[in-house]
Amino acid sequence: MKIPFFDYQSLFKKNEKNFLEIFSKIGERGAYIMQNDLSDFEANIEKYTGIKHAIGVANATDAMQLLLKAGGIVPGDEVIFSSHTFIATASAINSTGATPIPVDSGADHLIDPKSIKKAITSRTKAIVPTQLNGRIADMSEILAIAEEHGLQIYEDAAQALGAKYKNQSAGSFGLGGCISFYPAKTLGCFGDGGMVLTNNEDIYHKIKLMRDHGRDIDGNVSIWGFNSRLDNLQAAILNFFLKSFDKTIERRRYIADLYHEQLKDILGLHLPPSTNSDQNHFDTYQNYEIETIKRDHLKKYLEEKGIGTIIQWRGKAVHEFKDLGFNQSLPFTEKIMKNSLMLPLNMSVTDEEIKYICKSIRIFFNE
Ligand SMILES: Cc1ncc(COP(=O)(O)O)c(C=O)c1O
C-alpha cells in the first residue's frame, strides 16, 4: 500500500467539475477582490460558529497580528503563549513590538494553566492559547486566570475551526481568534487564507478597515492598515467545502475513533484524547498526533511500509529557536516535540488504510 500523509491531488480530482465551475463563474464575473463570495463566506462562518463577526484575511498569521494590534498590544507588553505551537503565533506577537513569552504544555499537548500563572509579570498584557490539533484548551481555568490578573485573551484557533469547549466555539472565548484555511486544514482553500473571529465590536470595526489599508467605503483612512484580504476565489472554494463541513468533521472524528480503538492497548504509545473522553470537549482532529519514545524508528518503519507521517514543525518548539532570544527551558514541551508523530487523518484515507496503518504500528511494537 502507498498512503500519503495528505493527498492534495485526489482532493482536487474528487470535485474537479465543481471547482472548474467555480473558477469559470468567477472569471466570467471578473469578481476577484472583496466580492459577494467573500461576504457570503463571512456570513456563513458567523452562522456556523455562532460568533458575531468573521473577517476574511490573507492567512491566520495576519489574522493574529491584526487582532493583537486592534486589541492594543504595544511594544513593552508581554504576551504569554504555548511553545508547542507554530512559529506564526510568536511572530504575530513579535510583529506588534511586544515580547512573546513561551510556556509549557500539559498532557493533552495544549497550554498548561499552571505554566501561565508562573509566567505572569507586571508587563503581561495577554494570553494566546493555541487550540492545537482541533482541540480547545481548558478555557475555564484560563479565563479565570485572565480575569484575576486583568489579562486579554486571543485564541490561535488556526487548527480549530468547528471545535467546541463546553459547547462554545473556538475563537469565541476572548477578544478574538484566528483561523487558517491553509490547504491541509480541516477547511482548506487552494493556497493561503485566513480569518478573524470576534464578538468584540471595536475590534471588528478596526480590523474590517485594517485588512484593506485602513480604508472605509468612501476611501477615507483613519487607522494604519495592511493589504490582507481573503481572495474572492478562495472564499468561493471555501463556501463549497463549508457545505459538507459537518460531514468532514464527522468523518475525521470517526477516523480518530478507529485509530483509538485499534491502538489503545499498545504499551508505550500515548494517543490523543478519544472523541468520548470527556463531555467538555468536541474535537475536530485537525491532526492525529501520537507520542512514543521510539518515534524516529516508528516513522522510518512506517515509511518502509508505504505510510506517510509528519513530525509537526519538524520537531521544534518555538522556545527552542534560541537565535530569536528565547532562554526558557520547558521540559514537557521538549518531550512532546521529541516523541510526537502525526498519522494520516484526512478526507482521502480509507478505513482499510487506517487498519493497515494500525496493524503496521502493532507489528512494530511487537518486534
Ligand atoms: C497553530 C497555528 N498557528 C498559526 C498558523 C498560521 O496559519 P497561516 O499559515 O494561515 O498563516 C498555523 C498554520 O499552520 C498553525 O498551525
The ligand as an SDF file (V2000), in Angstrom:
LIG
                    3D

 16 16  0  0  0  0  0  0  0  0999 V2000
   -1.1780   26.6610   15.3020 C   0  0  0  0  0  0  0  0  0  0  0  0
   -1.0120   27.5000   14.0770 C   0  0  0  0  0  0  0  0  0  0  0  0
   -0.9560   28.8370   14.1980 N   0  0  0  0  0  0  0  0  0  0  0  0
   -0.8350   29.6380   13.1280 C   0  0  0  0  0  0  0  0  0  0  0  0
   -0.7450   29.1100   11.8570 C   0  0  0  0  0  0  0  0  0  0  0  0
   -0.5460   30.0380   10.7200 C   0  0  0  0  0  0  0  0  0  0  0  0
   -1.5240   29.8990    9.7360 O   0  0  0  0  0  0  0  0  0  0  0  0
   -1.3150   30.5110    8.2970 P   0  0  0  0  0  0  0  0  0  0  0  0
   -0.4100   29.6040    7.5520 O   0  0  0  0  0  0  0  0  0  0  0  0
   -2.7000   30.5490    7.6890 O   0  0  0  0  0  0  0  0  0  0  0  0
   -0.7560   31.8800    8.4650 O   0  0  0  0  0  0  0  0  0  0  0  0
   -0.8050   27.7410   11.6680 C   0  0  0  0  0  0  0  0  0  0  0  0
   -0.7100   27.1620   10.3190 C   0  0  0  0  0  0  0  0  0  0  0  0
   -0.3290   26.0950   10.0550 O   0  0  0  0  0  0  0  0  0  0  0  0
   -0.9370   26.8950   12.8060 C   0  0  0  0  0  0  0  0  0  0  0  0
   -0.9780   25.5780   12.7030 O   0  0  0  0  0  0  0  0  0  0  0  0
  1  2  1  0
  2  3  1  0
  2 15  2  0
  3  4  2  0
  4  5  1  0
  5  6  1  0
  5 12  2  0
  6  7  1  0
  7  8  1  0
  8  9  2  0
  8 10  1  0
  8 11  1  0
 12 13  1  0
 12 15  1  0
 13 14  2  0
 15 16  1  0
M  END
$$$$
